[in-house]
Amino acid sequence: MKTQRLTLRPAALADAARVSMLAGDFDVACMTGTIPHPYSEQMAAEWIAGALEGEEGVVFMIERQEGLIGCTGYRAMAADYAELGYWIGKPYWGRGYATEAVLALIAHAFDADGFDFLMAGHFADNPASAAVLRKLGFVAQGGELRDCAARSAQMECVTYRLGRAQALANVRWP
């Protein structure tokens, strides 16, 4: 998939070093539920191998012209909905890349898999991710505790929902 500035493509084992470097940064890992810190190249390769086998749901690497800058994807939780996630490497924060990539992912999830709604979440101490989700039309649903591997703790997570009709009405598609 292509957006104005980005390409979303399937993962490849050759991505392991770059994924390890970017996602292994504590400031990135601590805002995700599943990425531990430290995050070795071997761990990244194992995760990518699982993604290639379909064990991680639908996964896309996010690239700019100069290379990989992050990752996004979703996992079906039931026949009618999926939960999506994303991370962007710290050198690329604050440039709108997460919003641009997730917008393309939303369109793909609704079009390719026919979900009725999508769920997403962010840790309460991640206002940038809250801004991304709100900008894309997600509506906060409440909070819950979720594991954070990098922090070895449970953290307060704000959950969000975006319905298909709501997305079509409120979001300008690429």
Backbone as a chain_set.jsonl record, in Angstrom:
{"seq": "MKTQRLTLRPAALADAARVSMLAGDFDVACMTGTIPHPYSEQMAAEWIAGALEGEEGVVFMIERQEGLIGCTGYRAMAADYAELGYWIGKPYWGRGYATEAVLALIAHAFDADGFDFLMAGHFADNPASAAVLRKLGFVAQGGELRDCAARSAQMECVTYRLGRAQALANVRWP", "coords": {"N": [[0.854, -1.181, 0.0], [0.438, 2.238, -0.674], [0.917, 5.546, 0.519], [0.753, 9.122, 0.644], [3.376, 9.782, 1.526], [4.487, 7.414, 2.36], [5.231, 3.859, 2.263], [3.531, 0.902, 2.843], [4.351, -2.307, 3.531], [4.72, -5.932, 3.345], [6.35, -7.69, 6.043], [9.833, -8.656, 6.194], [12.449, -11.032, 6.703], [14.897, -9.79, 6.503], [14.465, -7.354, 7.675], [14.988, -7.461, 10.356], [17.264, -6.384, 11.813], [16.902, -3.597, 11.627], [14.33, -3.311, 12.723], [14.868, -4.212, 15.318], [16.664, -2.212, 16.16], [15.104, 0.193, 16.012], [12.563, -0.38, 17.323], [13.58, -1.396, 19.626], [14.497, 0.71, 21.114], [14.108, 2.123, 24.237], [12.227, 4.171, 24.688], [10.414, 3.782, 22.64], [9.678, 1.035, 22.86], [8.531, 0.972, 25.441], [6.076, 2.08, 25.092], [4.553, 0.221, 23.893], [2.708, -2.85, 24.144], [3.86, -5.386, 23.838], [6.586, -5.425, 23.054], [9.684, -6.204, 24.297], [12.324, -4.872, 26.418], [15.731, -5.08, 26.822], [15.604, -5.434, 23.177], [16.504, -7.72, 21.107], [18.192, -8.405, 17.943], [17.777, -11.047, 17.226], [15.391, -11.618, 18.603], [13.68, -9.887, 17.24], [13.833, -11.046, 14.693], [12.619, -13.52, 15.196], [10.036, -12.654, 15.83], [9.306, -11.508, 13.366], [9.415, -13.802, 11.751], [7.245, -15.194, 12.829], [5.233, -13.398, 12.1], [5.338, -13.672, 9.334], [4.361, -16.221, 9.111], [1.773, -15.828, 9.722], [1.042, -15.67, 12.355], [0.866, -13.349, 13.782], [-1.258, -11.852, 12.99], [-2.254, -9.364, 10.653], [0.425, -7.734, 9.296], [2.305, -4.864, 8.585], [5.232, -3.321, 7.411], [6.385, -0.038, 7.8], [7.556, 2.25, 5.549], [9.738, 4.865, 4.513], [11.282, 6.717, 1.854], [13.987, 6.437, 2.501], [14.059, 4.11, 3.976], [12.941, 1.618, 6.416], [10.726, 2.756, 8.935], [8.936, 2.13, 10.894], [6.141, 0.178, 12.134], [2.963, -1.345, 11.567], [-0.243, -2.846, 12.147], [-2.893, -5.323, 12.399], [-4.987, -7.512, 14.319], [-7.415, -9.971, 14.058], [-9.99, -10.161, 16.365], [-12.427, -11.191, 16.683], [-15.067, -12.282, 14.481], [-16.193, -9.907, 13.626], [-14.553, -7.748, 14.356], [-11.313, -6.151, 14.762], [-8.185, -5.626, 16.464], [-5.983, -2.956, 16.353], [-2.545, -1.901, 16.02], [0.514, 0.003, 16.328], [3.807, 1.307, 15.819], [6.307, 3.827, 15.709], [9.608, 4.594, 14.833], [11.749, 6.415, 17.041], [13.374, 8.542, 15.868], [11.636, 9.482, 13.954], [9.386, 10.546, 15.038], [6.62, 12.81, 15.569], [6.011, 13.768, 13.032], [3.727, 13.093, 11.722], [3.612, 10.561, 10.623], [2.592, 8.215, 11.841], [-0.184, 8.705, 11.906], [-0.712, 8.887, 9.145], [0.049, 6.309, 8.225], [-1.619, 4.6, 9.759], [-4.122, 5.435, 8.915], [-4.174, 4.406, 6.292], [-4.036, 1.708, 6.992], [-6.469, 1.352, 8.346], [-8.328, 1.705, 6.256], [-7.617, -0.53, 4.728], [-8.223, -2.634, 6.527], [-11.018, -2.423, 6.833], [-11.845, -2.647, 4.144], [-10.525, -4.984, 3.033], [-10.947, -7.049, 4.905], [-13.471, -6.712, 5.91], [-14.38, -5.898, 8.471], [-16.6, -4.811, 11.101], [-15.976, -2.993, 13.048], [-13.093, -1.4, 14.56], [-10.663, -1.729, 17.117], [-8.437, -0.036, 19.324], [-5.661, 1.02, 21.333], [-3.883, 2.91, 23.847], [-1.19, 3.479, 26.118], [-1.778, 5.288, 29.117], [0.085, 7.265, 29.557], [0.883, 8.185, 27.09], [0.35, 10.595, 25.247], [0.71, 11.347, 22.572], [-0.013, 9.16, 20.996], [-2.686, 9.04, 21.678], [-3.569, 11.36, 20.414], [-3.196, 10.652, 17.716], [-5.087, 8.555, 17.397], [-7.528, 9.865, 18.004], [-7.571, 11.828, 16.015], [-8.023, 10.229, 13.833], [-10.61, 9.493, 14.163], [-11.319, 7.655, 16.118], [-13.044, 6.735, 19.113], [-12.877, 7.181, 22.565], [-13.265, 4.503, 24.859], [-12.911, 3.703, 27.44], [-10.918, 2.524, 30.193], [-8.313, 0.156, 30.995], [-6.203, -2.241, 32.631], [-3.168, -3.224, 31.163], [-0.572, -5.433, 30.119], [2.823, -4.394, 29.929], [5.578, -5.177, 28.336], [8.192, -4.053, 28.142], [8.374, -2.457, 30.396], [7.927, -4.24, 32.339], [5.52, -4.395, 33.774], [2.065, -3.807, 34.672], [0.085, -1.484, 32.991], [-1.998, 1.432, 32.854], [-4.305, 1.459, 30.281], [-5.859, 3.21, 27.715], [-8.709, 2.556, 25.913], [-10.017, 2.467, 22.568], [-12.54, 2.849, 20.01], [-13.528, 2.401, 16.628], [-16.032, 2.556, 14.389], [-17.16, 1.136, 11.272], [-19.076, 2.71, 9.769], [-18.794, 5.133, 11.094], [-16.118, 5.702, 10.507], [-16.223, 6.03, 7.721], [-17.826, 8.285, 7.598], [-16.399, 10.255, 8.975], [-13.665, 10.341, 8.348], [-11.162, 11.383, 6.118], [-10.257, 9.668, 3.392], [-7.237, 8.21, 2.021]], "CA": [[0.0, 0.0, 0.0], [1.178, 3.495, -0.71], [0.264, 6.781, 0.923], [1.464, 10.26, 0.056], [4.803, 9.771, 1.86], [4.899, 6.133, 2.926], [4.866, 2.564, 1.694], [3.271, -0.16, 3.812], [4.674, -3.551, 2.837], [4.88, -7.074, 4.249], [7.631, -7.837, 6.74], [10.828, -9.571, 5.632], [13.473, -11.356, 7.702], [15.967, -8.799, 6.372], [14.099, -6.183, 8.476], [15.214, -7.716, 11.783], [18.22, -5.459, 12.43], [16.29, -2.261, 11.702], [13.24, -3.411, 13.701], [15.501, -4.285, 16.631], [17.231, -0.906, 16.49], [14.062, 1.199, 16.235], [11.597, -0.801, 18.344], [14.312, -1.692, 20.844], [14.693, 1.945, 21.872], [13.188, 2.03, 25.37], [11.136, 5.133, 24.544], [9.438, 3.171, 21.732], [9.21, -0.235, 23.43], [7.708, 1.166, 26.644], [4.736, 2.519, 24.702], [3.872, -0.934, 23.308], [2.434, -3.897, 25.116], [4.553, -6.661, 23.648], [8.016, -5.344, 22.732], [10.49, -6.132, 25.511], [13.556, -4.085, 26.372], [16.214, -4.878, 25.452], [14.957, -6.162, 22.082], [17.629, -8.133, 20.266], [17.924, -8.71, 16.539], [17.221, -12.402, 17.198], [13.986, -11.512, 19.009], [12.967, -9.263, 16.119], [13.756, -12.05, 13.619], [11.607, -14.502, 15.594], [8.732, -12.009, 15.684], [9.041, -11.397, 11.927], [9.107, -15.155, 11.261], [5.859, -15.444, 13.235], [4.367, -12.567, 11.257], [5.312, -14.281, 7.998], [3.537, -17.43, 9.221], [0.405, -15.418, 10.027], [0.794, -15.777, 13.794], [0.745, -12.016, 14.368], [-2.315, -11.131, 12.295], [-1.82, -8.659, 9.441], [1.539, -6.868, 9.687], [2.943, -4.077, 7.531], [6.34, -2.447, 7.739], [6.178, 1.324, 7.306], [8.809, 2.728, 4.958], [9.93, 6.087, 3.735], [12.246, 6.475, 0.783], [15.278, 6.034, 3.069], [13.985, 2.807, 4.622], [11.929, 1.278, 7.407], [10.619, 3.703, 10.046], [7.995, 1.663, 11.901], [5.337, -1.006, 11.844], [1.558, -1.272, 11.945], [-0.961, -4.066, 11.804], [-4.085, -5.627, 13.182], [-5.295, -8.917, 14.574], [-8.843, -10.227, 14.244], [-10.33, -10.599, 17.71], [-13.685, -11.912, 16.431], [-15.404, -12.144, 13.059], [-16.626, -8.553, 13.277], [-13.64, -6.656, 14.692], [-9.882, -6.39, 14.938], [-7.461, -4.636, 17.252], [-4.813, -2.515, 15.604], [-1.432, -1.328, 16.754], [1.533, 0.648, 15.504], [4.907, 2.037, 16.448], [7.171, 4.59, 14.81], [10.922, 4.811, 15.433], [11.863, 7.728, 17.677], [13.848, 9.622, 14.987], [10.576, 9.873, 13.023], [8.236, 11.025, 15.794], [6.178, 14.187, 15.415], [5.919, 14.166, 11.621], [2.456, 12.643, 11.166], [3.73, 9.266, 9.949], [1.673, 7.232, 12.438], [-1.53, 9.013, 11.42], [-0.775, 8.545, 7.722], [0.111, 4.85, 8.069], [-2.796, 3.964, 10.352], [-5.248, 5.732, 8.029], [-4.144, 3.39, 5.227], [-4.345, 0.42, 7.616], [-7.913, 1.335, 8.608], [-8.997, 1.463, 4.974], [-7.35, -1.922, 4.366], [-8.95, -3.531, 7.436], [-12.441, -2.391, 6.495], [-12.058, -3.112, 2.766], [-10.031, -6.34, 2.761], [-11.441, -8.052, 5.839], [-14.889, -6.494, 6.167], [-14.723, -5.736, 9.884], [-17.601, -3.802, 11.439], [-15.31, -1.963, 13.833], [-11.709, -1.615, 14.965], [-10.302, -1.279, 18.456], [-7.032, 0.331, 19.496], [-5.427, 1.535, 22.67], [-2.569, 3.486, 24.152], [-0.961, 3.649, 27.541], [-2.262, 6.599, 29.545], [1.182, 8.236, 29.513], [1.277, 8.364, 25.693], [-0.602, 11.52, 24.632], [0.881, 11.412, 21.114], [-0.833, 8.101, 20.413], [-4.078, 9.472, 21.856], [-3.849, 12.338, 19.36], [-3.314, 9.913, 16.457], [-6.362, 7.835, 17.358], [-8.636, 10.825, 17.945], [-7.538, 12.448, 14.687], [-8.551, 9.257, 12.877], [-12.024, 9.264, 14.426], [-11.559, 6.7, 17.2], [-13.713, 7.292, 20.286], [-12.444, 6.509, 23.789], [-14.262, 3.6, 25.432], [-12.635, 3.471, 28.848], [-9.554, 2.124, 30.503], [-8.071, -1.163, 31.569], [-4.788, -2.534, 32.824], [-2.571, -4.131, 30.181], [0.849, -5.694, 30.318], [3.838, -3.686, 29.15], [6.769, -6.022, 28.459], [9.402, -3.249, 28.346], [8.365, -1.926, 31.763], [7.667, -5.367, 33.248], [4.455, -3.94, 34.666], [0.77, -3.518, 34.07], [-0.091, -0.042, 32.848], [-3.34, 1.862, 32.465], [-4.46, 1.576, 28.835], [-7.111, 3.806, 27.265], [-9.15, 1.83, 24.722], [-10.766, 3.256, 21.593], [-13.316, 2.098, 19.018], [-13.882, 3.09, 15.393], [-16.951, 1.776, 13.575], [-17.054, 1.315, 9.816], [-19.879, 3.865, 9.351], [-18.156, 6.299, 11.693], [-14.902, 5.972, 9.741], [-16.606, 6.546, 6.406], [-18.415, 9.612, 7.763], [-15.529, 11.237, 9.628], [-12.252, 10.28, 7.978], [-10.829, 11.606, 4.713], [-9.433, 8.527, 2.987], [-6.13, 8.553, 1.108]], "C": [[0.891, 1.232, 0.0], [0.292, 4.623, -0.209], [1.057, 7.91, 0.275], [2.974, 10.179, 0.305], [5.352, 8.403, 2.224], [4.522, 4.958, 2.039], [4.646, 1.61, 2.853], [3.427, -1.468, 3.065], [4.786, -4.687, 3.835], [6.268, -7.073, 4.897], [8.526, -8.802, 5.98], [11.874, -9.839, 6.705], [14.628, -10.366, 7.665], [15.686, -7.529, 7.187], [14.536, -6.295, 9.935], [16.153, -6.707, 12.438], [17.592, -4.082, 12.628], [15.137, -2.252, 12.714], [13.813, -3.429, 15.112], [16.022, -2.921, 17.073], [16.135, 0.102, 16.842], [13.113, 0.822, 17.367], [12.275, -1.094, 19.671], [14.673, -0.47, 21.664], [13.665, 1.937, 23.007], [12.0, 2.976, 25.219], [10.055, 4.645, 23.582], [8.822, 1.945, 22.399], [8.259, -0.022, 24.603], [6.311, 1.683, 26.331], [3.957, 1.42, 23.992], [3.624, -1.965, 24.398], [3.401, -5.054, 25.039], [6.046, -6.584, 23.37], [8.809, -5.224, 24.023], [11.668, -5.172, 25.326], [14.55, -4.749, 27.305], [15.515, -5.803, 24.451], [16.035, -6.496, 21.058], [17.208, -8.359, 18.816], [17.317, -10.105, 16.401], [15.739, -12.395, 17.584], [13.15, -10.909, 17.884], [12.79, -10.262, 14.981], [12.697, -13.102, 13.939], [10.2, -13.921, 15.452], [8.355, -11.902, 14.202], [8.694, -12.763, 11.342], [7.67, -15.527, 11.621], [4.876, -14.647, 12.397], [4.24, -13.165, 9.862], [4.47, -15.552, 7.972], [2.077, -17.099, 9.54], [0.055, -15.45, 11.498], [0.54, -14.424, 14.458], [-0.392, -11.21, 13.752], [-1.782, -10.541, 11.002], [-0.778, -7.63, 9.855], [2.1, -6.169, 8.454], [4.114, -3.295, 8.108], [6.049, -1.091, 7.1], [7.521, 1.842, 6.816], [8.655, 4.126, 4.38], [10.965, 5.752, 2.677], [13.573, 5.945, 1.333], [15.237, 4.707, 3.82], [12.898, 2.711, 5.669], [11.929, 2.277, 8.562], [9.672, 3.224, 11.14], [7.207, 0.466, 11.414], [3.899, -0.742, 12.276], [0.879, -2.578, 11.552], [-2.204, -4.229, 12.649], [-4.256, -7.134, 13.291], [-6.8, -9.041, 14.781], [-9.063, -10.764, 15.653], [-11.623, -11.412, 17.698], [-13.994, -11.687, 14.957], [-15.7, -10.699, 12.668], [-15.658, -7.436, 13.65], [-12.207, -7.135, 14.856], [-9.324, -5.316, 15.863], [-6.214, -4.253, 16.482], [-3.761, -1.927, 16.527], [-0.423, -0.74, 15.787], [2.652, 1.157, 16.396], [5.724, 2.707, 15.349], [8.494, 4.791, 15.54], [11.074, 6.248, 15.92], [12.397, 8.826, 16.75], [12.765, 10.178, 14.064], [9.318, 10.374, 13.726], [7.892, 12.467, 15.41], [6.03, 14.671, 13.987], [4.633, 13.682, 10.949], [2.499, 11.287, 10.488], [2.772, 8.226, 10.521], [0.258, 7.461, 11.921], [-1.693, 8.578, 9.97], [-0.802, 7.03, 7.506], [-1.149, 4.175, 8.596], [-4.047, 4.271, 9.532], [-5.319, 4.708, 6.898], [-4.509, 2.018, 5.78], [-5.844, 0.285, 7.881], [-8.677, 1.021, 7.324], [-8.825, 0.011, 4.551], [-8.181, -2.876, 5.231], [-10.44, -3.566, 7.108], [-12.694, -2.972, 5.109], [-11.699, -4.582, 2.575], [-10.686, -7.392, 3.644], [-12.876, -7.829, 6.289], [-15.287, -6.363, 7.623], [-15.793, -4.664, 10.058], [-16.993, -2.666, 12.25], [-13.889, -2.391, 14.162], [-11.534, -1.084, 16.374], [-8.818, -0.927, 18.445], [-6.879, 0.836, 20.919], [-4.059, 2.162, 22.781], [-2.428, 3.556, 25.662], [-1.282, 5.099, 27.91], [-1.174, 7.668, 29.495], [1.713, 8.459, 28.093], [0.283, 9.291, 24.975], [-0.466, 11.616, 23.114], [0.028, 10.351, 20.428], [-2.318, 8.418, 20.572], [-4.465, 10.437, 20.747], [-4.025, 11.655, 18.007], [-4.694, 9.273, 16.36], [-7.551, 8.786, 17.25], [-8.72, 11.484, 16.568], [-8.161, 11.537, 13.633], [-10.003, 8.87, 13.152], [-12.335, 8.245, 15.5], [-12.167, 7.431, 18.396], [-13.299, 6.476, 21.507], [-13.592, 5.711, 24.39], [-14.076, 3.392, 26.929], [-11.195, 3.059, 29.038], [-9.489, 0.736, 31.088], [-6.577, -1.313, 31.78], [-4.33, -3.512, 31.757], [-1.09, -4.268, 30.481], [1.695, -4.824, 29.407], [5.144, -4.438, 29.357], [8.014, -5.203, 28.779], [9.497, -2.72, 29.769], [8.179, -3.022, 32.804], [6.593, -5.005, 34.27], [3.142, -3.872, 33.9], [0.585, -2.008, 34.102], [-1.544, 0.252, 32.477], [-3.365, 2.106, 30.963], [-5.83, 2.173, 28.535], [-7.496, 3.104, 25.968], [-10.067, 2.712, 23.873], [-11.463, 2.333, 20.61], [-13.586, 2.998, 17.823], [-14.772, 2.17, 14.576], [-16.78, 2.085, 12.1], [-17.816, 2.572, 9.367], [-19.266, 5.162, 9.864], [-16.907, 6.685, 10.903], [-15.244, 6.583, 8.39], [-17.142, 7.969, 6.497], [-17.402, 10.666, 8.196], [-14.1, 11.306, 9.12], [-12.096, 10.52, 6.487], [-9.842, 10.533, 4.292], [-8.354, 8.953, 2.007], [-6.504, 8.298, -0.342]], "O": [[1.963, 1.246, 0.606], [-0.91, 4.659, -0.47], [1.934, 7.664, -0.553], [3.765, 10.47, -0.592], [6.563, 8.248, 2.382], [3.632, 5.043, 1.193], [5.485, 1.518, 3.749], [2.726, -1.719, 2.084], [4.929, -4.45, 5.034], [7.225, -6.521, 4.354], [8.053, -9.652, 5.225], [12.154, -8.969, 7.529], [15.271, -10.128, 8.687], [16.587, -6.71, 7.369], [14.46, -5.314, 10.674], [15.853, -6.22, 13.528], [17.741, -3.476, 13.69], [14.985, -1.295, 13.473], [13.306, -2.744, 16.001], [15.842, -2.524, 18.224], [16.23, 0.789, 17.859], [12.885, 1.622, 18.274], [11.636, -1.05, 20.722], [15.115, -0.606, 22.805], [12.472, 1.762, 22.755], [10.88, 2.619, 25.585], [8.899, 5.053, 23.697], [7.6, 1.826, 22.493], [7.282, -0.757, 24.746], [5.452, 1.72, 27.212], [2.835, 1.645, 23.54], [4.265, -1.942, 25.449], [3.736, -5.649, 26.063], [6.722, -7.61, 23.447], [8.639, -4.259, 24.768], [11.958, -4.726, 24.215], [14.238, -4.963, 28.477], [14.919, -6.813, 24.825], [16.423, -5.655, 20.247], [16.022, -8.486, 18.51], [16.446, -10.325, 15.559], [14.929, -13.085, 16.964], [12.041, -11.369, 17.612], [11.724, -10.323, 14.369], [11.96, -13.528, 13.05], [9.281, -14.61, 15.007], [7.214, -12.175, 13.83], [7.778, -12.872, 10.527], [6.957, -16.111, 10.805], [3.816, -15.148, 12.025], [3.157, -13.162, 9.277], [3.928, -15.919, 6.929], [1.241, -17.999, 9.619], [-1.109, -15.277, 11.86], [0.048, -14.373, 15.585], [-0.477, -10.002, 13.972], [-0.951, -11.154, 10.332], [-1.059, -6.751, 10.67], [2.337, -6.793, 7.42], [3.998, -2.68, 9.169], [5.526, -1.02, 5.988], [8.499, 1.873, 7.563], [7.613, 4.505, 3.846], [11.463, 4.628, 2.619], [14.211, 5.1, 0.705], [16.28, 4.223, 4.261], [12.05, 3.594, 5.797], [12.982, 2.612, 9.104], [9.603, 3.839, 12.204], [7.555, -0.172, 10.42], [3.651, -0.006, 13.231], [1.388, -3.321, 10.713], [-2.524, -3.393, 13.494], [-3.748, -7.909, 12.48], [-7.388, -8.309, 15.578], [-8.4, -11.71, 16.077], [-11.873, -12.218, 18.595], [-13.261, -10.98, 14.266], [-15.486, -10.307, 11.521], [-15.903, -6.281, 13.302], [-11.925, -8.317, 15.054], [-9.908, -4.244, 16.023], [-5.474, -5.117, 16.013], [-4.045, -1.517, 17.653], [-0.5, -0.959, 14.578], [2.453, 1.404, 17.585], [5.814, 2.218, 14.222], [8.508, 5.119, 16.726], [10.586, 7.182, 15.285], [11.916, 9.956, 16.831], [12.953, 11.232, 13.455], [8.296, 10.601, 13.079], [8.755, 13.236, 14.986], [5.932, 15.876, 13.755], [4.469, 13.842, 9.74], [1.529, 10.892, 9.842], [2.199, 7.436, 9.77], [-0.425, 6.51, 11.539], [-2.7, 7.968, 9.61], [-1.584, 6.529, 6.698], [-1.688, 3.277, 7.95], [-4.949, 3.437, 9.464], [-6.396, 4.201, 6.582], [-5.21, 1.249, 5.122], [-6.421, -0.78, 7.662], [-9.567, 0.17, 7.315], [-9.77, -0.615, 4.072], [-8.775, -3.822, 4.713], [-11.049, -4.635, 7.108], [-13.658, -3.714, 4.919], [-12.487, -5.343, 2.015], [-10.954, -8.505, 3.189], [-13.441, -8.675, 6.981], [-16.42, -6.683, 7.981], [-15.884, -3.728, 9.264], [-17.433, -1.52, 12.158], [-13.528, -3.563, 14.06], [-12.177, -0.113, 16.772], [-8.047, -1.463, 17.649], [-7.867, 1.052, 21.621], [-3.192, 1.972, 21.927], [-3.413, 3.677, 26.39], [-1.081, 6.014, 27.112], [-1.482, 8.856, 29.4], [2.858, 8.874, 27.915], [-0.536, 8.823, 24.184], [-1.441, 11.937, 22.435], [-0.584, 10.618, 19.394], [-3.118, 8.098, 19.694], [-5.563, 10.348, 20.198], [-4.904, 12.033, 17.233], [-5.388, 9.432, 15.356], [-8.479, 8.533, 16.482], [-9.809, 11.673, 16.027], [-8.753, 12.01, 12.662], [-10.564, 8.021, 12.458], [-13.507, 7.987, 15.775], [-11.848, 8.59, 18.658], [-13.358, 5.246, 21.496], [-14.735, 6.168, 24.428], [-15.0, 2.949, 27.61], [-10.361, 3.226, 28.149], [-10.473, 0.209, 31.607], [-5.78, -0.594, 31.177], [-5.006, -4.502, 31.473], [-0.448, -3.363, 31.013], [1.329, -4.553, 28.263], [5.751, -4.352, 30.425], [8.819, -5.62, 29.611], [10.599, -2.554, 30.291], [8.263, -2.767, 34.005], [6.733, -5.268, 35.464], [3.109, -3.878, 32.67], [0.883, -1.345, 35.095], [-2.224, -0.572, 31.866], [-2.552, 2.863, 30.434], [-6.845, 1.695, 29.044], [-6.703, 3.06, 25.027], [-10.786, 3.572, 24.382], [-11.047, 1.194, 20.399], [-13.838, 4.193, 17.972], [-14.324, 1.119, 14.117], [-16.315, 3.162, 11.727], [-17.256, 3.409, 8.66], [-19.225, 6.165, 9.151], [-16.668, 7.867, 10.658], [-14.614, 7.552, 7.967], [-16.941, 8.77, 5.584], [-17.526, 11.836, 7.831], [-13.386, 12.256, 9.44], [-12.814, 9.93, 5.681], [-8.714, 10.496, 4.784], [-8.518, 9.918, 1.26], [-5.693, 8.531, -1.238]]}, "num_chains": 1, "name": "protein.A"}
